Amino acid sequence: MNMELEALEAKIEQILELVQQTRAENEVLKNRIAAAEAERLDLRQKITTARQRLESMMDQLPEES
């Protein structure tokens, strides 16, 4: 009986360690997602700005006859 309880205790400790490890990995992934989303928004803004500048430059070109 005592050995069974010790084995159960060891398994519970392993599960707790896995839960802690999973939570830590989850936090890292959340941070990476947040950084990727921020970068995506920045790049989207840069693309919009570049498109607007290009359209403005094209408007200034003389029309072909």
KOLMIPA-381135 format. One record per residue: residue in three letters; x, y, z of N, C-alpha, C, CB in turn; residue number from 1. Coordinates in nm, 4 decimals, always signed. Glycine has a CB too. Layout:
N
> kolvex:nx:ny:nz:cax:cay:caz:cx:cy:cz:cbx:cby:cbz:keza
> ALA:X:Y:Z:X:Y:Z:X:Y:Z:X:Y:Z:NUM .
...
END
This chain:
65
> kolvex:nx:ny:nz:cax:cay:caz:cx:cy:cz:cbx:cby:cbz:keza
> MET:+0.0827:-0.1198:+0.0000:+0.0000:+0.0000:+0.0000:+0.0869:+0.1259:+0.0000:-0.0940:+0.0000:+0.1214:1 .
> ASN:+0.1904:+0.1267:+0.0823:+0.2791:+0.2417:+0.0917:+0.3512:+0.2668:-0.0412:+0.3810:+0.2208:+0.2041:2 .
> MET:+0.3935:+0.1590:-0.1070:+0.4622:+0.1725:-0.2354:+0.3669:+0.2276:-0.3412:+0.5199:+0.0368:-0.2807:3 .
> GLU:+0.2416:+0.1861:-0.3345:+0.1433:+0.2368:-0.4300:+0.1222:+0.3873:-0.4113:+0.0097:+0.1617:-0.4145:4 .
> LEU:+0.1177:+0.4307:-0.2868:+0.1013:+0.5728:-0.2582:+0.2230:+0.6520:-0.3041:+0.0775:+0.5948:-0.1088:5 .
> GLU:+0.3412:+0.5951:-0.2841:+0.4631:+0.6620:-0.3298:+0.4669:+0.6718:-0.4822:+0.5871:+0.5873:-0.2788:6 .
> ALA:+0.4233:+0.5669:-0.5489:+0.4192:+0.5682:-0.6948:+0.3183:+0.6717:-0.7435:+0.3838:+0.4284:-0.7497:7 .
> LEU:+0.2037:+0.6769:-0.6773:+0.1016:+0.7754:-0.7120:+0.1525:+0.9168:-0.6875:-0.0266:+0.7506:-0.6315:8 .
> GLU:+0.2222:+0.9365:-0.5771:+0.2801:+1.0675:-0.5456:+0.3818:+1.1089:-0.6520:+0.3469:+1.0649:-0.4064:9 .
> ALA:+0.4633:+1.0150:-0.6956:+0.5631:+1.0442:-0.7986:+0.4956:+1.0828:-0.9299:+0.6553:+0.9230:-0.8200:10 .
> LYS:+0.3881:+1.0132:-0.9644:+0.3160:+1.0456:-1.0878:+0.2501:+1.1832:-1.0777:+0.2098:+0.9380:-1.1181:11 .
> ILE:+0.1959:+1.2143:-0.9623:+0.1344:+1.3462:-0.9415:+0.2399:+1.4547:-0.9545:+0.0657:+1.3542:-0.8026:12 .
> GLU:+0.3581:+1.4336:-0.8987:+0.4668:+1.5305:-0.9103:+0.5080:+1.5495:-1.0560:+0.5873:+1.4857:-0.8269:13 .
> GLN:+0.5120:+1.4406:-1.1320:+0.5450:+1.4502:-1.2743:+0.4399:+1.5322:-1.3486:+0.5567:+1.3098:-1.3367:14 .
> ILE:+0.3149:+1.5068:-1.3154:+0.2064:+1.5810:-1.3801:+0.2161:+1.7290:-1.3463:+0.0689:+1.5254:-1.3374:15 .
> LEU:+0.2431:+1.7603:-1.2213:+0.2568:+1.9004:-1.1809:+0.3729:+1.9683:-1.2540:+0.2775:+1.9100:-1.0291:16 .
> GLU:+0.4828:+1.8975:-1.2690:+0.5971:+1.9520:-1.3427:+0.5602:+1.9772:-1.4887:+0.7174:+1.8561:-1.3341:17 .
> LEU:+0.4875:+1.8835:-1.5484:+0.4450:+1.9001:-1.6869:+0.3493:+2.0181:-1.7014:+0.3787:+1.7720:-1.7378:18 .
> VAL:+0.2602:+2.0349:-1.6050:+0.1668:+2.1473:-1.6079:+0.2440:+2.2782:-1.5991:+0.0640:+2.1369:-1.4924:19 .
> GLN:+0.3408:+2.2863:-1.5100:+0.4208:+2.4080:-1.4966:+0.5000:+2.4357:-1.6241:+0.5161:+2.3966:-1.3767:20 .
> GLN:+0.5570:+2.3327:-1.6813:+0.6332:+2.3474:-1.8046:+0.5419:+2.3935:-1.9188:+0.7026:+2.2146:-1.8412:21 .
> THR:+0.4238:+2.3347:-1.9255:+0.3286:+2.3719:-2.0294:+0.2835:+2.5160:-2.0126:+0.2080:+2.2785:-2.0272:22 .
> ARG:+0.2605:+2.5593:-1.8906:+0.2212:+2.6982:-1.8656:+0.3323:+2.7951:-1.9074:+0.1867:+2.7180:-1.7166:23 .
> ALA:+0.4559:+2.7593:-1.8772:+0.5688:+2.8444:-1.9150:+0.5807:+2.8527:-2.0678:+0.7005:+2.7905:-1.8534:24 .
> GLU:+0.5681:+2.7388:-2.1351:+0.5734:+2.7374:-2.2810:+0.4578:+2.8186:-2.3395:+0.5695:+2.5925:-2.3337:25 .
> ASN:+0.3410:+2.8071:-2.2798:+0.2240:+2.8810:-2.3244:+0.2482:+3.0312:-2.3134:+0.1007:+2.8407:-2.2430:26 .
> GLU:+0.3089:+3.0743:-2.2059:+0.3390:+3.2162:-2.1870:+0.4370:+3.2655:-2.2931:+0.3962:+3.2409:-2.0464:27 .
> VAL:+0.5388:+3.1848:-2.3214:+0.6354:+3.2206:-2.4255:+0.5649:+3.2334:-2.5608:+0.7489:+3.1151:-2.4335:28 .
> LEU:+0.4773:+3.1385:-2.5905:+0.4058:+3.1423:-2.7178:+0.3118:+3.2623:-2.7266:+0.3271:+3.0135:-2.7374:29 .
> LYS:+0.2466:+3.2960:-2.6163:+0.1604:+3.4147:-2.6149:+0.2414:+3.5400:-2.6448:+0.0894:+3.4287:-2.4790:30 .
> ASN:+0.3583:+3.5493:-2.5867:+0.4452:+3.6645:-2.6112:+0.4914:+3.6697:-2.7572:+0.5669:+3.6598:-2.5179:31 .
> ARG:+0.5242:+3.5546:-2.8129:+0.5665:+3.5496:-2.9526:+0.4525:+3.5886:-3.0455:+0.6177:+3.4099:-2.9880:32 .
> ILE:+0.3320:+3.5447:-3.0138:+0.2151:+3.5803:-3.0947:+0.1915:+3.7306:-3.0885:+0.0893:+3.5040:-3.0466:33 .
> ALA:+0.2001:+3.7872:-2.9692:+0.1802:+3.9314:-2.9537:+0.2849:+4.0092:-3.0339:+0.1867:+3.9712:-2.8045:34 .
> ALA:+0.4093:+3.9647:-3.0301:+0.5155:+4.0314:-3.1054:+0.4913:+4.0180:-3.2558:+0.6533:+3.9728:-3.0680:35 .
> ALA:+0.4481:+3.9003:-3.2993:+0.4214:+3.8787:-3.4414:+0.3042:+3.9646:-3.4880:+0.3927:+3.7301:-3.4689:36 .
> GLU:+0.2025:+3.9777:-3.4058:+0.0879:+4.0616:-3.4421:+0.1283:+4.2085:-3.4505:-0.0260:+4.0439:-3.3404:37 .
> ALA:+0.2113:+4.2528:-3.3591:+0.2593:+4.3907:-3.3626:+0.3424:+4.4141:-3.4882:+0.3421:+4.4231:-3.2365:38 .
> GLU:+0.4270:+4.3201:-3.5238:+0.5081:+4.3329:-3.6448:+0.4194:+4.3331:-3.7691:+0.6111:+4.2187:-3.6531:39 .
> ARG:+0.3170:+4.2497:-3.7695:+0.2237:+4.2444:-3.8825:+0.1544:+4.3793:-3.9009:+0.1187:+4.1327:-3.8612:40 .
> LEU:+0.1097:+4.4377:-3.7913:+0.0451:+4.5687:-3.7999:+0.1407:+4.6751:-3.8515:-0.0094:+4.6097:-3.6640:41 .
> ASP:+0.2644:+4.6705:-3.8049:+0.3658:+4.7658:-3.8506:+0.3906:+4.7503:-4.0000:+0.4971:+4.7466:-3.7728:42 .
> LEU:+0.4053:+4.6264:-4.0442:+0.4296:+4.6015:-4.1863:+0.3092:+4.6426:-4.2713:+0.4620:+4.4535:-4.2095:43 .
> ARG:+0.1910:+4.6181:-4.2195:+0.0706:+4.6576:-4.2923:+0.0661:+4.8101:-4.3098:-0.0560:+4.6080:-4.2181:44 .
> GLN:+0.1033:+4.8827:-4.2045:+0.1066:+5.0289:-4.2127:+0.2116:+5.0750:-4.3127:+0.1346:+5.0901:-4.0748:45 .
> LYS:+0.3275:+5.0100:-4.3132:+0.4320:+5.0461:-4.4091:+0.3867:+5.0209:-4.5520:+0.5600:+4.9678:-4.3805:46 .
> ILE:+0.3165:+4.9118:-4.5740:+0.2648:+4.8813:-4.7081:+0.1634:+4.9868:-4.7502:+0.2004:+4.7403:-4.7116:47 .
> THR:+0.0758:+5.0247:-4.6594:-0.0234:+5.1276:-4.6897:+0.0439:+5.2594:-4.7242:-0.1189:+5.1466:-4.5717:48 .
> THR:+0.1443:+5.2962:-4.6463:+0.2180:+5.4203:-4.6734:+0.2883:+5.4136:-4.8076:+0.3199:+5.4479:-4.5625:49 .
> ALA:+0.3510:+5.3029:-4.8377:+0.4211:+5.2869:-4.9655:+0.3220:+5.2928:-5.0813:+0.4993:+5.1534:-4.9686:50 .
> ARG:+0.2060:+5.2297:-5.0655:+0.1043:+5.2326:-5.1704:+0.0578:+5.3762:-5.1948:-0.0157:+5.1427:-5.1324:51 .
> GLN:+0.0345:+5.4499:-5.0878:-0.0103:+5.5889:-5.1016:+0.0956:+5.6743:-5.1709:-0.0438:+5.6484:-4.9638:52 .
> ARG:+0.2209:+5.6549:-5.1349:+0.3289:+5.7312:-5.1987:+0.3394:+5.6964:-5.3468:+0.4632:+5.7041:-5.1283:53 .
> LEU:+0.3274:+5.5676:-5.3769:+0.3359:+5.5238:-5.5169:+0.2199:+5.5810:-5.5978:+0.3362:+5.3694:-5.5260:54 .
> GLU:+0.1006:+5.5768:-5.5425:-0.0151:+5.6327:-5.6120:+0.0025:+5.7829:-5.6339:-0.1441:+5.6051:-5.5326:55 .
> SER:+0.0568:+5.8522:-5.5354:+0.0808:+5.9961:-5.5481:+0.1826:+6.0235:-5.6580:+0.1294:+6.0552:-5.4145:56 .
> MET:+0.2882:+5.9453:-5.6629:+0.3903:+5.9619:-5.7675:+0.3319:+5.9327:-5.9040:+0.5108:+5.8704:-5.7414:57 .
> MET:+0.2483:+5.8306:-5.9129:+0.1874:+5.7950:-6.0425:+0.0942:+5.9066:-6.0891:+0.1093:+5.6607:-6.0320:58 .
> ASP:+0.0255:+5.9701:-5.9971:-0.0632:+6.0814:-6.0318:+0.0148:+6.1999:-6.0875:-0.1436:+6.1250:-5.9095:59 .
> GLN:+0.1406:+6.2132:-6.0478:+0.2215:+6.3258:-6.0920:+0.2883:+6.3009:-6.2284:+0.3271:+6.3561:-5.9878:60 .
> LEU:+0.2853:+6.1777:-6.2738:+0.3443:+6.1465:-6.4045:+0.2596:+6.2083:-6.5151:+0.3563:+5.9928:-6.4249:61 .
> PRO:+0.3248:+6.2583:-6.6170:+0.2455:+6.3105:-6.7296:+0.1751:+6.1958:-6.8003:+0.3351:+6.3886:-6.8297:62 .
> GLU:+0.0586:+6.2248:-6.8506:-0.0162:+6.1222:-6.9220:+0.0415:+6.1038:-7.0613:-0.1655:+6.1587:-6.9298:63 .
> GLU:+0.0363:+5.9830:-7.1101:+0.0870:+5.9536:-7.2448:-0.0138:+6.0036:-7.3482:+0.1134:+5.8002:-7.2630:64 .
> SER:+0.0377:+6.0526:-7.4597:-0.0508:+6.1040:-7.5646:-0.0930:+5.9939:-7.6582:+0.0170:+6.2153:-7.6430:65 .
END
